[in-house]
């Protein structure tokens, strides 16, 4: 390993762009910056649609880099490699001049659901599960088919279609590339044959010519062009050597690379991500399987994701509506302290935290948030706060049971020391009800992208070198004294949930 210099990672989401700088020799975090100050605008021109202009991502990549440069100065002159984490399942289409033909269709856009459902019915669940380990419902492939059916004049002008990270990589290097991971998240990968899926391409009549060149996630994707370098204020020729979707990269940032390693994130949604070397898919399509970032034909690596979309909103809703009085409000830390005053199991109060839409773990049913077993003589707002956090932990346990049912053994849980994992109450509930240690780290997706760039560029000779700077900040162990209490509370919670299904 050549120890000189730094690694730069970008996390390009639908709400913000973050960039982080790491020192190569130590793997230590140096600085980070985000843009914009408020969330990026998402265009919703029709119900169920969600779009963004791709050039907005580039503008905020430039701004975030400029802010970072104000912090670290000439250290950016010594950046050796760049990595990209990006919002998954989006679609960008460009013409021969590499210009975007329309706004990007985001992962949260539901316009292609019916197209995907028709494909699933036509192809058959067994065939989809056998070859793609997933359902094509609302996939990137289905969104591309939607453009073919509804915007054919635009479709005829497509030179290549890309995922958001592929587009950012194109702007940086001038190369149009994609990855097996990216195609698998778009439901365009044939897992048993380890190649592009002929099944879905033939069904949707999508030409191979529209697919970018396929290369590994950890690879020499090109170098920063003079134009990109000038716009970013970076040195020309820096290697761009890693890209991965945000959920895959979120797991990678926690060094989740080997079978039975798990990560859990509770941010925009509740994401459970486990590694397996076997071809597994859920016959009820409650999970998704993707090609993981370290996959090789000789050493298969797949990431199984269970995603609970609604649980992220509950805590912020409680903050706005339960503990806010005029201009007076509690911080999340104060909410946690208030909830800790209530004993485990919330004295019988049950909260189901499914707050957005059709939940994949509930066979795509939409049940909404429910506060049940409320006793007005016993329960207070503190009970609701505690039951809310326990409800999130129980929903995650139910999701993890789907994954263990697929043969992935839960050894420990890795997570960032952020968001709801800052709550000792929540950590205790999740650790105890799953009987699993939780390892908490101070890291983020942009740092993970930087470490990936170090591996992909050859700066690091191994993953062990890449993660030398990743330190465990805290370990949560199951509370044996409360084990039975939490298990009984979970069983009661689950019985309530079943009444809504």
N, C-alpha and C positions, 0 to 999 in steps of 0.2 A: 504493500500500500504506500502510495506517495502521500505524505501527510500534509502537504502545503495546501492552503486555500480553503474555499468554502463551497457549500452546496445550497442551491436555491430551490424551494418548492412553492408551487402555486396550488391553491384550492379554489377552484372556480365553481361556485354554486349559483343557484337561482336567486339567492338573496344578497350575497356579497362575494367579494374576492379577497382571499387572504394569502399573503406570502410570508414565508419564514426562511431565515438564514441559519444554517448549521455550520459549525467548524468541523472540518474533515478529521483532524487528528484525534479530537476528543469525542466527536459526535454530539457536542454540547450545543444547546440552543443559544443563538446570539441575539436575534431580534425578530420582530414580526410587524406587519402592518396590514390594515384592512381598508377596503373602499367598497361602497360609499359609507357615509356615516349612518344613513338610514337604508332600509332594505331596498334592493333593486325593484323596479316596477315590473310587474307581470301583467301582460295585456290579456284581458278576458273579454273578448269581443262577442262571444256567445256562451251560453251556459255550458259548463263542462270543458271549455277550452282554456288553454294557458300557453302563452307565447312570449318570447323575448327576441329582440333583434340581436344577433350574434355579435355585432360590432360593439354593443354595450359591454360585453365581457372584456373585450380588448381594451376599451377605454379605461375600465377600472383595474385591469392588470397594470396598465401604464401608471395610473394614479397610485396604486398600492406600492409599486416599485419605487416611484418617486418619494413617497413617504418613508419607505424603508431606507432609501439612500440618504435622506436627511438624518436618520438615526445612526447609520453605520459608515457613511462617507465612502472612502476609497476601498473598503473591504469588498464592495461589489465588483471592483476591478479584478479581484482574485477568485471569482466564482468559476468553478471547474465544470459544473454540470447542473442542468435544470430538470425538474420533474413536475408532472401535471396530474392533479386530481380533479375530477370533473363530475358534474351532475349526470347521473346515469339515465339511460333510456330516452334521452332527447334525440331529436333529429335535425340535422343541418344539411341543406342541399346547396351545391354550388355549380356554377356554369364553368365553361372552359377557361374563363379569365379568373377563376377562383373567387368569384363574387357570389355572396349568398343570394339566392333567388327569392327568398321569402323569410319571414321570421322563423326562428327555431320553434318547433313543437316540443314542449317540455314533457317531462315524465308524468307530471300531474294532469296532463291533458287527456280527456276521456273520449275524444271524438272517434277514435278507432276501435272502441270496445266492441261494437256490433260486428265490425269486419273480423276482428280476432275471434269472436264467438262463432261466427259462421265458418271460419277456417278450422277451428277446433272440432266443430260438429262434422264438417266435411272430411277432414283428415282422420278424425277419430282420436279419442283420448289415448288409446293404447299406442298408436303410432307416434303421437307427439311426445308421450312420456318416454318411449323407447329411444327416439333419436335426439330429442331436444331437451328432455328432462323437465320441460316447462310447458305452459300453455301460451299460445301466441296472442292471447287477449291483451289488447292495448300495448303491444310491443312496438319497438322501433320499426320492425318489418311491417306491422299492420298500419302504422302511421304513414309509411312510405306508400303503401297500397292506397290509403285514403287520398293522398295527393294524386295518384294515378287516376282514381275514380272521380275526383272532384275538382282538380286543378290540372287538367291534362296539358294545357298549353304550357304551364310551368314544368310539368313532369318531362315533357319532350326536350326541355333545355338542360336537364340535369346532366352534368358531367360526372360527378361523384356525390354519393350521400355519405354523411359522416355522423359520428357521435360528437357531442360538444368538445370533448378532449382532443379528438382528431382535428377538429377545426382550429383549436388553439395551437396545436402542434404545427398545422399547416401555416398559420400566420408567423410562427417563429422560425420555421425551417424552409418553407416553400415546398415541403414534401407532403403528399397526401397519403397517409398510412392509417391503418387500424390494427387491432389486436384480436386474438382469439377471445380474450375476456370481453372485449367490446362487442364482438359479434354474438357471443353467448348471451350477453345482457339484452341484445336486440332480438333474441330468439332466432338467430340465424346460424347456429353452430350445431353440427352433427357430432355429438359427444362420442358415441361408440367408434366412429370412423375418424375422429379428431380432424375434422375439416369443415369447410363451409357447407351449410345444410342445403342440399339439393331439394329436399322435401318442401321447405317453405318457399324457396325461390321459384320452383316450378308452379306451386299452387298460386302464388301471387303474380306470376309472370314477371319477376324482377330479373333483369339481365345481370350476369356476372360483371359486365363492363362497368356497372355503377359502383362496384365494391372497391374500396381502396386496397392497395397492396397490404397483405397481412404479415405482421412482424410480431415478435414477442413483446410483452409489456416492458421487460427489462432489456433494453436493446439500444443500439446507436440509431436513433430516429432522425439524425441530421444535426446540423449546427445552426446556431443563431445567425440569420442573414444580416447583411449590413443595414438593410432597411429596418428590420425588427430591432436590431441592436440600437440603432439611432433613436427609435421611438421609445424604447424601454430605458435608455440611458445605461446600457450594459455593453460589455465588450463583444465585438463580433467574433464568431467562431466558437462560442461556448456550446458544448454538447447538450442536446436535448435527448434524454436517455431513459425516460420512464413516463408512462401514463397509465391511469387506471380509474375506473368509476369510483365515486365517493365511498360507497359501501365496501367495496373490495379494498380500497386504499385505507379506509378507516381501520379495517382489521389488520392490514399490513403495517400500519403505523404503530400497532401494539405488538408487532413481531408474531402475529398469528399466521403461521406458515405450515404447520405440521398437523397430521391427523389428530382429531379430538381436541384441538385448541380452539377456544371460543373467545369472541368479543361481543360486548353488548354496548349499544349506544342509545341513549334516550335524548334525541335532539328534535329535529323536525318530525321524527317518528321513532318508534322503538324498534331497533334493528338488532337481531341476534344472528351472528355469523359464525358458523362452525366449519372446520376443515375435514375433508375426507379424501381418501385416494380411490374410493369406489364410485361407480356410476349409480347415484341414488336420486330418486325423484318421488315426490309424494303423489299418490294416485288421486288425491282430492285437490291437488294443486294449491295447498296451503303454504307451500314453500317454493323457493326458486333456487336452482342450482346454476352456478356460473363457473367458468374456467378461472381458477385463481391466478394471481399474478406470477407465481413461481412455477406454473405448470410446465412440464416437459413430457413428451411422449414416453420417455423411459421412466419418468417419475411423475405420474399423474397427481394433480392437485386441484381439487374442486372446492368451491365455497358454497355452502348451503345457507340460504338466508330465509329467516322468518321475519316478516316486517309487519308491525302493528302501527298503522298510520295514525290512529286517533289519540294515542295516550300522551303525546307531547303537549297537547293543548290544555289538559286538565289542570295542571299546577298553575299556569298563568291565568286561567279562568278563575280559579279559586282566589288568586291574588287580587284580581280586578273586582270580583263580585262578593266575596265572602269576608275579606279582611280589609277592604277599602271603605273609608268613611269620609266623603268629601275630599279634602286635600290630604287627609291622614291615611297612610297606608303602611303596611308592614313590608319589610324586605323578605326575600326568600329565606334568609338565615333566621329571621325572627319567626317566620311561619314554621320553620323546622323546629325551633325551640318550643313553640306553642304546642305543636303536635306531639312532641316528646313527653308532654305532661300527661298524656293519655296512655293507658296500658296497652300492650300488644293485643291485637284483635279488635281494638276500637270499641270494646264493650258491645259487640254484636252488630255495629253499623257496617254496612257493605256498600262500597262504591264500585260500579262497573265503569271503567275509564275510556270506553270506546266512543270517541267524540266526533269523528268526521264522517266517514262514508262506509261503504261496504268493506268489511274487514276480511282479509285473506284468511286469517286463522279461524274465522267463524264461518267458513264456507261462503264467503262473500256476502254475508248478511250485514245489514246496517241496523244496529240496536240503539245507538246513542248512549250518552252518559245516563246512568241510573243511580240514585241514592236510595238504598233500600234498608228495611228494618230500622227505620228512624223512630226512636223513642223520645218524645219531646220532654219527658221528665228527666232523662239521663243525658242525652247527647247535646253537645255544644258545637260551636264552630271549630274548636280544637279537635273534636272527634271527626268532623268532616275532613279536616286537613290530614289527620293521621290515616283515616280510612281511604282517602284519595291516594296517598303514597303506597299504602299496603295494596290497594287495588291495582296500581301500576306494577308492583312487584309480582302480584298473583297473575296478572295478564302475561307478564314475561315468563313466568314459570309454565303457564299453559302453552306458550309458544315454544319454550325449550323442550317440553315433552313431545312436541311434534318432531323436533330434530332428533331426540334420543330414540324415538320410534323408528327413525330411518337408519339406526345403527351407529349414530355418532355419540360417543361416550363423553359425558360432561365431567371433565377433570377439574377445571377451574374456570373462572370468568375474568376476562381482562377488560378494563374500561378506562376512559380518561377521567381524571379527577376534576370533573366539571359538571355543570347542570345539576340534575337530581342526585348524582353520585356524591355531591357535596353534603348531602343529608345522611347523617349517621343512622337515622331511623330507617330510611329506605334501604341503605346498604345492609343493615342488620336483617331486615325483613327478607330481602332477596337472597342473601347468603344462607339464612337459616331455613327458609322454606324450600330451597333447592339443595341444602346440605352441601354447599360448595364454597370454597374460598373465593373471594373477590380481590384481584390485584389491581390497584389503581396507579395510573401513571400520569405524569405531567407531560403531555404531548398533544399533538393535533394532526389533522390530515395534511396540512402544508408541510409539517416536519416529516411526516411519512413519505410524502412525495420527494422531499429532498434526499432522504435516505435511499429511496428507490433509484433516484438519479445517480447516486454514488455507486450502487451495484451495477446498474445498466451501463454506465460509462467505463467501468473497470477501475474506478478510483478505489473501490472496496473489492477485495478478492473473495469475500464471502458475506453471507448474511450476519454471521457473528461479528464481523468487523463493522458492518453497517449499523448494528444496534448496540454497539459498545456504550453509547451515551444515553441509552434508554434505561432509566432507573425506576424501580418500584417506589412510589411515594407512600403507599399505605396498603396494608393487607387487612381485609375484613374476614373474620372467621365465623362460622355458624355459632349461634348462641345455644348451647346444648340445653340450658335451663328453660329456654322458651320454645324449643323445637316442637313439642306436642301442641303448644298453644297456637303457633303459626300454622301447623299442619291442619289442625281442626278449623282454624279460621279460613284457610284456603279451601277446604272441602265445603264449608258453608257458602263461601263466595262462589265456588263452582256450581253448587246446586242452584243458587240464585241465577247465575249466568244461563244455565240450561233452560230455565223457564222462558228466557227471551229468544231462544233459538228454535 
